[in-house]
Amino acid sequence: MNKDLQDLIRVSILFGSDPSFVIAGGGNTSYKNEEKIWIKASGISLATIDENGFVSLSREKLKLISGKQYSADPLLRENEVKSDLHSAIVSPKNLRPSVETSLHDLIGYRYVVHTHPTKVNGVMCSQQAEETCQQLFGKKALFVPYTDPGYTLFKKVAEGIKKFSQDQGFEPQMIFLENHGVFVGADTTGEIETIYAGMMQAIDAKLDRQLPDTERKPINSKLIEQVDALHPGYKGYTAVGFKSGLVDHFVAGEGSFKKADKSFTPDDIVYCKAHYLYIPSSMNEPELMANARAKVTAYFDRYGYLPKVLALQNQGVIGVEESRKSAQNVLDVYENILKISFYSENFGGPKFLNDDQIAFIDNWEVENYRRKMAKS
Ligand SMILES: [Zn+2]
């Protein structure tokens, strides 16, 4: 293996194993030379990646994608792009390159590390994302307003990079995506680390309030043991739960929970679904169970699927999924949503994805594939 790929693996593991940068299977990294780009395969975790976790693609073939005219229907279009992406693979053909491959290819630096850092998203998922980005990084960063992931986002970023380069005379090394995360590009992995360190320092200086205690404590609830009694669709599902100072802050009442009842990013939807269910506490357990059953049923009728996150007033949060591991994943991602919401208060408060943006992700097959891979 050549040294460039060794560097890519090292920096991938470095950021991938830090939960303040990457949760669950999120984030991706790449290295490119003139002819080829090596990018993390979809469904592979950065924290444990080795040379077998990367796909190499022909950059010449990737360039065809940006010039081609695709179907106007978003789902057809994404499938067409996916098939062109597959045709660009050099090796191995059995892995699926990250859906953000074309985006990585656009960035004019050899290494790209794309993550969803909690603090960055405290800014990016806030009411003042753009102005804060401008304030903190000025002309050194490119800010891209929220755009549906996939080809539309790719086109938007391409446009942004082109305009940035014309105006500034160099290509952007920091590209911030609203309600998503950040791409950092550099010709060495050392420089990538330096840029990220500077970015975190700049955001830290803007955070007035310290995060409440995040130490997880167990909760005892009949809801955890008997989650399958809440809805027939939960049959065979597992629930796990915890509480912490951070959780307490949000589950104290319906009003405080409003600040954490929806998804901030496409990844949140992939792991946790888009809406989180608040269940008021009751004096006794039978009443609580009946209440929870009614709430879960109403949720199911409204959205067509069951909630993965249940928030119990004054008690804690519960993740429900097919396995213990995936239920734990749900809670990891949801806890991150709580942190982002808390940090966003420094920047005008939280800004969730809207209904159209949520619907696009819900319908997107590519994300379903990731959901499947995340569970395996
Ligand atoms: Zn991403």
Boltz pocket constraint, residues with backbone or C-beta under 6 A from the ligand:
constraints:
  - pocket:
      binder: B
      contacts: [[A, 27], [A, 100], [A, 114], [A, 115], [A, 116], [A, 180], [A, 181]]
      max_distance: 6.0
